[in-house]
């Protein structure tokens, strides 16, 4: 209501002549007197009560109302610094098995956490079941403490899955192949369902899985 009454006051101060020929300078002058604000041609009004970072004289800036150059981030400052190597885990799932969606999720989870289970058990547990020492590599710590990024891709047969497994081993990557016991699907026959590679650097995993189709 206050803004409406202020606008009404501006209209009341402007006479018929002003309404017929509302010059920009005249309009700004009346508005500044009635509303108690400062207007810059081509710039937004600095309304009373605005945060300090918005109370800046923008008249010398380019269109778009950018903040003064002194407060703008200096893009490109760190251009010469090397970019950090991205880390990820890749899960490879057999689609030819046509597993139920829940079964697929469970199998992928087995593959994704197999390396972590191995690390926890490798460090040993106290009689109370506490893992006092879990040995992680620098890459694994990076993944755990940052993105925890995972990518899921698919293959169309057991032969393709095993080929990826062998290629990962030859590349020196950590890989865990999952064999389901067949208790709920596959007629009781143990079946290789999926695998997980990493976590490791993208540029080490991509030569092995980069040509596989995303799930």
C-alpha positions, -999 to 999 in steps of 0.1 A, spaced: 0 0 0 29 23 7 43 19 -28 8 25 -43 4 57 -23 38 69 -33 31 63 -70 -2 82 -65 17 111 -51 39 112 -81 9 113 -104 -7 140 -83 23 163 -85 25 159 -123 0 183 -140 -19 179 -172 10 193 -191 34 168 -176 10 139 -184 8 151 -220 46 156 -224 63 134 -197 99 142 -203 124 117 -188 142 144 -167 109 157 -154 97 123 -144 130 115 -126 130 147 -108 94 143 -95 100 107 -85 132 115 -66 114 142 -46 83 122 -38 98 88 -32 131 99 -17 152 78 -40 180 84 -65 175 73 -101 203 69 -127 194 70 -163 194 35 -176 201 20 -141 178 5 -115 166 26 -86 185 24 -53 156 19 -29 160 27 8 166 -4 28 185 -23 1 215 -44 11 248 -25 8 260 -46 -21 231 -33 -41 236 4 -30 263 11 -56 266 38 -83 261 18 -115 261 48 -138 295 40 -152 289 3 -157 279 -15 -189 243 -23 -195 232 -52 -174 239 -36 -141 271 -54 -133 288 -45 -100 318 -23 -101 350 -39 -114 367 -38 -80 341 -62 -66 338 -86 -96 355 -119 -94 387 -120 -114 380 -148 -138 410 -166 -152 432 -159 -121 440 -196 -117 441 -206 -154 477 -217 -152 470 -242 -123 465 -278 -134 429 -291 -131 423 -319 -105 419 -354 -120 383 -365 -117 375 -398 -99 346 -421 -105 333 -457 -102 318 -475 -132 292 -502 -127 286 -526 -157 253 -545 -157 242 -573 -180 209 -563 -197 204 -597 -214 194 -613 -181 163 -591 -180 165 -589 -142 137 -573 -122 145 -536 -116 149 -543 -78 172 -572 -86 193 -550 -108 196 -523 -82 206 -549 -56 233 -564 -79 247 -530 -87 248 -522 -50 267 -554 -43 292 -544 -70 296 -508 -59 302 -517 -23 324 -548 -27 356 -528 -26 346 -510 5 336 -543 23 370 -556 13 388 -526 28 369 -528 61 375 -565 65 411 -562 55 418 -537 83 403 -562 108 375 -558 133 377 -557 171 356 -582 191 330 -555 194 328 -553 156 346 -520 153 369 -513 123 397 -494 140 419 -492 109 406 -491 73 434 -488 47 424 -465 18 444 -453 -11 447 -416 -19 423 -421 -49 398 -439 -27 399 -412 -1 394 -385 -27 363 -403 -40 349 -409 -6 354 -373 6 342 -356 -26 318 -366 -53 312 -403 -47 304 -403 -84 291 -434 -101 284 -441 -138 263 -471 -149 268 -487 -183 254 -519 -198 265 -550 -218 245 -575 -237 260 -608 -226 282 -627 -201 310 -627 -227 310 -590 -229 309 -586 -191 339 -609 -188 358 -591 -215 354 -558 -196 365 -576 -164 397 -589 -181 405 -555 -197 401 -538 -163 425 -563 -147 450 -558 -175 448 -521 -171 457 -525 -134 423 -513 -122 404 -525 -91 374 -545 -104 349 -567 -86 328 -592 -105 294 -602 -89 280 -637 -92 244 -641 -80 235 -673 -61 203 -677 -81 181 -680 -51 154 -656 -63 161 -656 -101 180 -677 -127 164 -709 -116 190 -716 -88 219 -713 -112 248 -691 -100 250 -663 -126 275 -634 -132 253 -603 -132 275 -572 -131 308 -557 -120 322 -525 -107 355 -508 -116 372 -483 -92 369 -458 -77 398 -446 -99 407 -417 -121 385 -411 -151 414 -412 -175 423 -447 -163 388 -461 -165 376 -446 -197 399 -467 -220 381 -498 -206 345 -486 -204 343 -455 -225 328 -472 -255 300 -489 -235 264 -476 -237 250 -457 -207 223 -476 -188 
